[in-house]
Amino acid sequence: MSSPVLPASLQRKLSSIAVAQVLSTLLLLVPALYVTPAQADTPTKSYQIAPGPLKQALNQFGRDAQVMISFSSELTAGLTSPGLNDNVSLQDGLGKLLQGTGLEAVEQANGGFLLRKAANPSHTSSTLEEVTVKASKDATSENTGSYTTSATAAATKLPLSLRHTPQSVSVITRSRMDDQNLTQLQDVLEQTVGISVVQSGYVGANWNTFQSRGFTISNYLVDGVPMRNGFELMTSDMSFYDRLEIVRGATGLMQGVGSPAGSINFVRKKPTRDFQASVTGQLGSWDNYRGMLDISTPLNEDGSVRGRVVAVKQDSGSYIERFGLQREMLYGIVEADISPDTLFTAGLEYQNHETHDSPEAGLPLVFSNGAHTQWKRSKNPGAEWAYSENEKLGFFTSLEHSFANQWRGKIQFNHSRNRYDSMIGAGGSGSLNAVTGSGVTLWGGRWQAKPVQNAVDISARGPFTFAGREHELVVGVNYSYTDYKAPNYRIWDFIPVSNYYNWNGAVRNPDIPVTGHNDFMERQLGAYLTARFKPTDQWAILAGGRVIHWHRSTDTYGVNGSYAHAGRAETGVFTPYLATTYDLNSQASLYASYTKIFSPQTSMDVNGNYLDPLEGHSYEAGIKHELYGGRLNTSLAVFRVEQDNEAVRDGTRLAPNGGAAYTAEKGTLSRGFEARSMGKWPLAGRLAVAIPSVFRKKLMATRFRR
């Protein structure tokens, strides 16, 4: 008797379920694989901390133990510590450092410790009276040694732990960037689960694109403030930032306008209350030199005013002959405690990236006779006059106040003035003769603009009581305005190369006259609200949305007097957000989330009209684990993205501005799963293992179709 044959569709579903179950089991077993019998006992570590000021002793202990210890300068003022010279656990070590001070350290949910006065100074182990502490989670990753963070507001604007954030989030901390020498945005995203780096041109060109779940990421934020698409081209260096928070999936609540791919939030470095300074020098192959100076210091006696300066200089060659790049960057920030409840911040940043002999395209793959070409790795397809210049000058400021009712209000403002100028010269067309090396034609083109953007965000968050339980609410509004005038150049000049074999970049300068100019303007006004209800201690419901008003226009003026206008506006568009989390126990949580997709497009059809906005729905569900006091986070997620009006090339047809013409395609579907582990935690005392380096190839699968 033959066995029954299941339908193909049912077989695929059963296979998917089996894969998900296996991955979930693996994620749960990962920590167990590294647990040794020695770990059953409390881990210890050897410390050598000299007697002296308590504040200094605690800071050294925090660095050595790679743990966050929160306290105010007033609490430790005038106190001394007997020091520590022993092999002890975290709790015992802190107890010895605090002996005789009348203070105690209380462990927090994020694995850190909070210092407070002991009710009975002579017996700090006695039961203490209840103390209510009004504070927010400090997610700063610098000086923690951690590969994860205690909280992130990247997805919901509420500071939640990674386990209670109902979307797929990866945080690349300062410690990880330093340990793995991740100096550029591309380096960071290559190490991020679910992100694909699409190389466009040469290394260091800043023209690369980043994709998640089958779509290009176009949502970028700085300290939670939305920036216009293209911001990443001006901010590729990581030296100014404490961490990157990468959300995969639609983030309509945070930005409203953007793709279903996700968003990237750049979180700036902040001044420290204690003096710290570092000088970093790097020397690498192909004359790669890089140096960084980073100084943070209090500017008055009590540290209520503090500043920080970061300066970077890089000069580098490449394995590609003739190509080189230079970077000069300067960052300065000042924080001032106007009062115990009010914080003022202001800063400036400057970045300049330049390249020369820039290869913007690849080498010919086949000869005219159909045979495959073979080139040296160092062959440069760029002309000697090809270059790229990207310059940015920015100013930012914020004012944050904590109210007596535990509410916090914040106003943020970002201003940036950018300039880019790129001359393109690379082989692209023709048919290479295998004998003579002739037949290749160089493409010559130029792009130039000076975009200016202003962005402001006003928000407030805090607790409220409903049905006898405490819940959380965040409300806010943000506005951004971008404009620039850019010259239009004739699209391409085609320059023949006589012998591509011995060509060294020397070729005539292209003839690319100005044909007119564009006036571009884009503005967006959005209001958002999110409530996090807690029906029970284990169950949370997040509900909110965003209302968007958006307008974009381009006026094109020709030197011959011609004029063309293209514009699009959307008013009162609502993007809802709904999510839930449920704690299975103290370490694991289930979650599910839904949001609407709305994203105006820059692509035009053959008549010069902007395509209809991308619209659709994004669904996600999964399970997350928070282990070792939050030092290790794992997640398994499944997702489904449904979208209409995806831009698809309209054959070889061109739009009136000379660019490629597109049509809007309906019925785009992307679905798949992601598995991630993120963290760094002690094993057997002194040994530390970084999960991301163990799982160098993260588990991720996406199925994408139109």
ZAMARGU-4260 file (C-alpha; in steps of 0.2 Angstrom, whole numbers, plus 5000, padded with zeros to 4 digits):
<rodrens>
0) 5000/5000/5000 | 5008/5017/4995 | 5010/5031/5007 | 4998/5046/5004 | 5006/5061/4995
5) 5003/5078/5003 | 4999/5093/4992 | 5014/5103/4988 | 5007/5119/4996 | 5004/5109/5012
10) 5022/5102/5012 | 5029/5119/5010 | 5019/5125/5025 | 5024/5110/5036 | 5042/5113/5031
15) 5041/5131/5036 | 5033/5127/5053 | 5047/5114/5056 | 5061/5126/5051 | 5053/5139/5063
20) 5052/5126/5077 | 5070/5121/5075 | 5076/5139/5075 | 5067/5143/5090 | 5074/5128/5099
25) 5091/5133/5094 | 5089/5150/5100 | 5084/5144/5117 | 5098/5132/5117 | 5112/5144/5112
30) 5115/5151/5130 | 5114/5133/5137 | 5128/5128/5125 | 5140/5140/5133 | 5135/5136/5151
35) 5148/5126/5161 | 5147/5118/5178 | 5157/5133/5184 | 5143/5145/5179 | 5131/5137/5192
40) 5141/5147/5205 | 5141/5166/5205 | 5155/5172/5194 | 5169/5181/5202 | 5183/5192/5195
45) 5199/5199/5202 | 5199/5218/5206 | 5213/5230/5211 | 5205/5246/5216 | 5215/5258/5228
50) 5207/5267/5242 | 5201/5284/5238 | 5186/5295/5233 | 5171/5284/5231 | 5166/5291/5215
55) 5182/5287/5207 | 5182/5269/5214 | 5165/5266/5208 | 5169/5272/5190 | 5184/5260/5190
60) 5174/5246/5196 | 5160/5249/5183 | 5173/5249/5169 | 5182/5233/5176 | 5166/5224/5179
65) 5158/5230/5163 | 5142/5235/5172 | 5132/5251/5173 | 5132/5259/5191 | 5120/5274/5192
70) 5122/5288/5205 | 5122/5306/5207 | 5138/5317/5211 | 5129/5324/5226 | 5126/5306/5233
75) 5145/5302/5233 | 5152/5319/5237 | 5165/5319/5251 | 5164/5300/5253 | 5179/5288/5252
80) 5180/5270/5248 | 5192/5257/5257 | 5196/5250/5240 | 5195/5232/5234 | 5209/5220/5231
85) 5201/5203/5230 | 5192/5190/5218 | 5174/5193/5222 | 5157/5193/5213 | 5148/5209/5208
90) 5137/5211/5223 | 5151/5207/5235 | 5163/5219/5227 | 5151/5233/5227 | 5147/5229/5246
95) 5166/5230/5250 | 5168/5247/5240 | 5153/5254/5249 | 5158/5248/5266 | 5157/5263/5279
100) 5149/5275/5267 | 5131/5272/5272 | 5126/5268/5254 | 5120/5252/5245 | 5119/5246/5227
105) 5102/5239/5221 | 5102/5228/5206 | 5091/5234/5192 | 5081/5224/5179 | 5094/5229/5165
110) 5108/5221/5174 | 5115/5237/5181 | 5115/5244/5199 | 5107/5260/5207 | 5116/5268/5222
115) 5105/5274/5236 | 5106/5278/5255 | 5105/5263/5266 | 5091/5264/5279 | 5103/5256/5292
120) 5121/5261/5287 | 5129/5249/5300 | 5119/5234/5293 | 5116/5237/5274 | 5109/5219/5273
125) 5094/5224/5283 | 5077/5226/5276 | 5076/5244/5270 | 5061/5255/5269 | 5053/5258/5252
130) 5062/5271/5242 | 5054/5278/5226 | 5066/5283/5212 | 5061/5294/5198 | 5072/5290/5183
135) 5072/5285/5166 | 5082/5271/5158 | 5099/5276/5152 | 5102/5267/5136 | 5120/5275/5133
140) 5131/5261/5128 | 5148/5269/5130 | 5159/5263/5144 | 5148/5248/5148 | 5157/5235/5138
145) 5140/5229/5132 | 5134/5223/5115 | 5116/5227/5119 | 5106/5241/5127 | 5094/5243/5142
150) 5081/5252/5132 | 5077/5259/5115 | 5063/5271/5109 | 5067/5268/5090 | 5051/5259/5086
155) 5038/5267/5097 | 5045/5283/5105 | 5043/5274/5122 | 5059/5268/5130 | 5056/5250/5131
160) 5068/5235/5133 | 5072/5225/5118 | 5061/5211/5124 | 5046/5222/5126 | 5048/5231/5109
165) 5036/5223/5098 | 5046/5224/5082 | 5063/5217/5076 | 5077/5229/5083 | 5096/5227/5082
170) 5107/5239/5092 | 5125/5241/5087 | 5133/5248/5103 | 5149/5259/5105 | 5158/5244/5112
175) 5155/5233/5098 | 5159/5246/5085 | 5176/5248/5094 | 5179/5230/5096 | 5176/5226/5078
180) 5183/5242/5071 | 5166/5246/5063 | 5170/5264/5058 | 5158/5266/5043 | 5139/5264/5041
185) 5142/5250/5029 | 5153/5241/5041 | 5139/5242/5054 | 5125/5236/5043 | 5135/5222/5036
190) 5135/5215/5054 | 5117/5218/5056 | 5104/5203/5054 | 5092/5206/5040 | 5101/5220/5032
195) 5108/5218/5014 | 5121/5230/5008 | 5120/5234/4990 | 5137/5239/4984 | 5136/5254/4971
200) 5152/5260/4965 | 5168/5259/4975 | 5172/5257/4994 | 5170/5273/5003 | 5159/5281/4989
205) 5144/5283/5001 | 5132/5278/4986 | 5128/5261/4993 | 5110/5257/4997 | 5104/5246/5011
210) 5089/5234/5010 | 5078/5225/5023 | 5064/5212/5019 | 5066/5216/5000 | 5065/5235/5001
215) 5077/5249/5002 | 5079/5258/5018 | 5074/5277/5016 | 5070/5281/5034 | 5084/5289/5044
220) 5083/5298/5061 | 5096/5307/5073 | 5092/5306/5091 | 5074/5301/5086 | 5072/5316/5074
225) 5067/5311/5056 | 5079/5316/5043 | 5076/5317/5024 | 5080/5303/5012 | 5098/5304/5007
230) 5104/5309/5025 | 5115/5293/5025 | 5125/5299/5011 | 5132/5313/5022 | 5133/5303/5038
235) 5143/5287/5034 | 5156/5288/5048 | 5152/5282/5065 | 5164/5292/5076 | 5151/5304/5082
240) 5138/5291/5088 | 5136/5281/5104 | 5125/5267/5095 | 5114/5263/5080 | 5097/5257/5082
245) 5090/5247/5067 | 5072/5243/5066 | 5066/5231/5053 | 5049/5233/5046 | 5038/5248/5043
250) 5040/5262/5055 | 5025/5273/5051 | 5023/5278/5069 | 5040/5286/5070 | 5041/5294/5053
255) 5025/5291/5043 | 5034/5294/5027 | 5045/5279/5022 | 5047/5262/5015 | 5042/5245/5024
260) 5060/5241/5025 | 5064/5249/5042 | 5073/5264/5049 | 5090/5268/5056 | 5092/5279/5071
265) 5109/5287/5074 | 5111/5291/5093 | 5125/5304/5096 | 5138/5303/5109 | 5135/5313/5125
270) 5147/5322/5137 | 5152/5313/5152 | 5152/5320/5170 | 5170/5313/5173 | 5185/5318/5162
275) 5189/5305/5149 | 5200/5306/5134 | 5206/5294/5121 | 5218/5295/5106 | 5215/5282/5092
280) 5227/5279/5078 | 5225/5266/5064 | 5238/5261/5051 | 5233/5249/5037 | 5237/5242/5020
285) 5238/5253/5005 | 5243/5269/5015 | 5227/5269/5026 | 5230/5281/5040 | 5216/5286/5052
290) 5217/5296/5069 | 5204/5301/5081 | 5204/5312/5096 | 5189/5311/5108 | 5189/5322/5124
295) 5175/5324/5136 | 5176/5334/5152 | 5166/5344/5165 | 5167/5362/5162 | 5163/5368/5180
300) 5167/5361/5197 | 5151/5351/5200 | 5150/5344/5182 | 5133/5352/5179 | 5140/5359/5163
305) 5150/5347/5152 | 5157/5346/5134 | 5164/5334/5122 | 5175/5336/5106 | 5178/5322/5093
310) 5190/5325/5079 | 5194/5313/5065 | 5207/5313/5051 | 5208/5300/5038 | 5219/5298/5022
315) 5218/5282/5013 | 5223/5273/4997 | 5215/5257/4991 | 5219/5240/4983 | 5211/5249/4968
320) 5225/5258/4959 | 5225/5277/4959 | 5210/5278/4970 | 5211/5288/4986 | 5199/5296/4999
325) 5201/5309/5013 | 5190/5312/5028 | 5190/5327/5040 | 5177/5327/5054 | 5174/5338/5069
330) 5160/5336/5082 | 5157/5347/5098 | 5143/5345/5110 | 5139/5354/5127 | 5126/5349/5140
335) 5120/5360/5154 | 5109/5356/5169 | 5099/5372/5170 | 5091/5364/5185 | 5090/5347/5193
340) 5075/5343/5181 | 5080/5353/5165 | 5094/5348/5153 | 5100/5359/5139 | 5110/5352/5124
345) 5118/5361/5109 | 5131/5355/5097 | 5139/5357/5080 | 5146/5344/5068 | 5156/5345/5052
350) 5160/5331/5040 | 5170/5332/5023 | 5173/5316/5012 | 5182/5318/4996 | 5188/5305/4984
355) 5199/5305/4968 | 5201/5294/4953 | 5184/5287/4958 | 5178/5271/4950 | 5159/5272/4949
360) 5156/5256/4938 | 5163/5239/4935 | 5175/5232/4922 | 5169/5223/4906 | 5164/5205/4910
365) 5165/5198/4892 | 5174/5201/4876 | 5166/5205/4860 | 5169/5186/4855 | 5159/5181/4871
370) 5174/5175/4881 | 5175/5180/4899 | 5188/5194/4904 | 5201/5192/4917 | 5207/5208/4926
375) 5219/5211/4940 | 5210/5215/4957 | 5218/5232/4956 | 5212/5238/4939 | 5203/5255/4941
380) 5189/5258/4928 | 5188/5276/4934 | 5195/5291/4924 | 5208/5302/4932 | 5197/5317/4933
385) 5183/5308/4942 | 5179/5313/4960 | 5166/5314/4973 | 5164/5328/4987 | 5152/5327/5001
390) 5152/5340/5014 | 5140/5343/5029 | 5139/5357/5042 | 5125/5354/5055 | 5119/5362/5071
395) 5107/5354/5084 | 5100/5358/5101 | 5087/5351/5113 | 5078/5356/5129 | 5072/5342/5141
400) 5062/5344/5157 | 5056/5332/5170 | 5040/5337/5178 | 5035/5332/5196 | 5021/5320/5190
405) 5035/5309/5181 | 5031/5316/5164 | 5045/5322/5153 | 5044/5335/5139 | 5057/5337/5125
410) 5060/5349/5111 | 5073/5345/5098 | 5080/5355/5083 | 5092/5349/5069 | 5099/5360/5055
415) 5110/5353/5042 | 5118/5361/5026 | 5125/5348/5014 | 5135/5350/4998 | 5138/5336/4986
420) 5147/5337/4969 | 5152/5321/4959 | 5160/5319/4943 | 5157/5302/4936 | 5169/5294/4923
425) 5169/5275/4921 | 5168/5261/4908 | 5150/5256/4904 | 5146/5253/4886 | 5154/5246/4870
430) 5161/5229/4866 | 5179/5225/4871 | 5190/5218/4857 | 5200/5204/4865 | 5215/5207/4854
435) 5217/5226/4852 | 5208/5232/4869 | 5197/5244/4859 | 5178/5246/4859 | 5175/5252/4877
440) 5166/5269/4879 | 5167/5279/4895 | 5152/5287/4903 | 5154/5305/4909 | 5142/5313/4920
445) 5140/5325/4935 | 5128/5328/4949 | 5128/5343/4961 | 5117/5351/4974 | 5117/5360/4991
450) 5102/5353/5001 | 5097/5362/5017 | 5085/5354/5030 | 5077/5360/5046 | 5069/5348/5057
455) 5060/5350/5074 | 5052/5337/5086 | 5041/5341/5101 | 5036/5327/5112 | 5030/5322/5130
460) 5029/5306/5138 | 5024/5299/5155 | 5012/5288/5165 | 4993/5289/5167 | 4981/5279/5177
465) 4966/5270/5170 | 4955/5257/5177 | 4966/5256/5193 | 4982/5252/5184 | 4996/5263/5178
470) 5000/5265/5159 | 5011/5275/5148 | 5008/5288/5135 | 5018/5298/5122 | 5012/5312/5111
475) 5021/5323/5099 | 5023/5333/5083 | 5037/5335/5071 | 5040/5346/5056 | 5054/5345/5043
480) 5058/5357/5028 | 5070/5353/5014 | 5075/5363/4999 | 5089/5366/4987 | 5093/5372/4969
485) 5103/5360/4959 | 5110/5363/4941 | 5105/5351/4928 | 5119/5344/4917 | 5117/5335/4901
490) 5115/5317/4906 | 5130/5308/4898 | 5145/5311/4888 | 5152/5296/4879 | 5171/5295/4878
495) 5180/5281/4869 | 5195/5273/4876 | 5208/5268/4863 | 5216/5253/4872 | 5207/5247/4888
500) 5221/5235/4892 | 5235/5248/4896 | 5222/5262/4900 | 5228/5272/4916 | 5213/5284/4918
505) 5220/5297/4906 | 5206/5302/4894 | 5199/5319/4889 | 5187/5328/4900 | 5169/5326/4897
510) 5158/5339/4888 | 5144/5341/4901 | 5135/5358/4899 | 5122/5364/4911 | 5105/5363/4903
515) 5095/5372/4917 | 5092/5370/4935 | 5079/5362/4948 | 5071/5370/4963 | 5067/5356/4975
520) 5056/5358/4990 | 5049/5345/5002 | 5040/5348/5019 | 5031/5336/5031 | 5021/5339/5047
525) 5016/5324/5057 | 5007/5322/5074 | 5009/5305/5083 | 5002/5297/5099 | 5006/5280/5107
530) 4998/5273/5123 | 5005/5257/5131 | 4991/5249/5141 | 4995/5236/5155 | 4979/5226/5158
535) 4990/5214/5168 | 5008/5214/5174 | 5012/5201/5160 | 5002/5209/5146 | 5004/5225/5137
540) 4994/5233/5122 | 5002/5247/5112 | 4990/5257/5101 | 4993/5273/5092 | 4995/5282/5076
545) 5001/5296/5066 | 4993/5309/5055 | 5004/5316/5040 | 5003/5331/5030 | 5016/5330/5016
550) 5021/5341/5000 | 5035/5339/4987 | 5038/5349/4972 | 5051/5351/4958 | 5052/5366/4946
555) 5063/5363/4932 | 5070/5378/4922 | 5079/5376/4905 | 5092/5388/4898 | 5081/5389/4883
560) 5067/5396/4894 | 5057/5380/4896 | 5048/5377/4912 | 5041/5361/4920 | 5033/5358/4936
565) 5030/5341/4946 | 5022/5341/4963 | 5012/5330/4974 | 5004/5333/4991 | 4995/5322/5004
570) 4985/5329/5018 | 4978/5320/5033 | 4985/5303/5030 | 4983/5292/5045 | 4995/5277/5049
575) 4989/5267/5063 | 5000/5256/5074 | 4994/5241/5085 | 5005/5229/5095 | 5005/5218/5110
580) 5017/5209/5121 | 5015/5195/5133 | 5028/5189/5146 | 5028/5170/5147 | 5040/5171/5161
585) 5054/5183/5168 | 5064/5180/5152 | 5053/5176/5137 | 5040/5187/5129 | 5028/5184/5114
590) 5024/5199/5103 | 5014/5204/5088 | 5012/5221/5078 | 5004/5229/5064 | 5006/5245/5055
595) 5001/5254/5039 | 5013/5258/5025 | 5013/5275/5017 | 5028/5282/5007 | 5027/5296/4993
600) 5039/5292/4979 | 5052/5302/4969 | 5050/5291/4954 | 5042/5298/4939 | 5032/5291/4924
605) 5035/5295/4906 | 5024/5310/4908 | 5034/5318/4922 | 5021/5314/4935 | 5026/5307/4952
610) 5020/5289/4955 | 5006/5286/4968 | 5013/5284/4986 | 5018/5266/4991 | 5003/5259/5002
615) 5001/5243/5011 | 5002/5233/5027 | 5015/5226/5038 | 5013/5212/5050 | 5025/5204/5062
620) 5025/5191/5076 | 5038/5182/5086 | 5046/5177/5103 | 5060/5186/5112 | 5072/5181/5126
625) 5081/5192/5138 | 5095/5182/5147 | 5109/5185/5160 | 5101/5201/5167 | 5098/5208/5149
630) 5116/5205/5144 | 5110/5193/5130 | 5095/5195/5119 | 5088/5183/5107 | 5073/5184/5095
635) 5064/5174/5082 | 5052/5184/5071 | 5040/5180/5056 | 5034/5194/5045 | 5023/5198/5030
640) 5023/5214/5020 | 5009/5218/5007 | 5012/5233/4996 | 5005/5242/4981 | 5012/5255/4969
645) 5030/5248/4969 | 5041/5257/4956 | 5046/5246/4942 | 5057/5252/4927 | 5046/5256/4912
650) 5058/5247/4899 | 5070/5259/4892 | 5059/5274/4892 | 5064/5290/4900 | 5055/5303/4910
655) 5055/5322/4905 | 5069/5326/4917 | 5080/5313/4908 | 5080/5300/4921 | 5072/5283/4920
660) 5053/5281/4919 | 5044/5270/4930 | 5027/5262/4932 | 5017/5258/4948 | 5016/5239/4951
665) 5002/5232/4962 | 5002/5216/4973 | 5020/5216/4980 | 5023/5203/4994 | 5037/5200/5005
670) 5037/5187/5019 | 5050/5178/5029 | 5058/5175/5046 | 5073/5182/5056 | 5083/5174/5070
675) 5095/5184/5080 | 5106/5183/5096 | 5114/5199/5102 | 5124/5201/5118 | 5140/5199/5128
680) 5141/5191/5144 | 5154/5184/5156 | 5158/5166/5156 | 5168/5157/5170 | 5174/5174/5177
685) 5186/5182/5166 | 5181/5175/5149 | 5169/5185/5138 | 5161/5179/5122 | 5152/5190/5110
690) 5137/5181/5102 | 5137/5192/5086 | 5155/5186/5082 | 5150/5168/5085 | 5135/5169/5073
695) 5145/5178/5060 | 5132/5173/5047 | 5115/5177/5055 | 5099/5167/5051 | 5088/5177/5040
700) 5077/5172/5025 | 5065/5182/5015 | 5053/5177/5001 | 5049/5191/4989 | 5038/5192/4974
705) 5028/5204/4964
</rodrens>
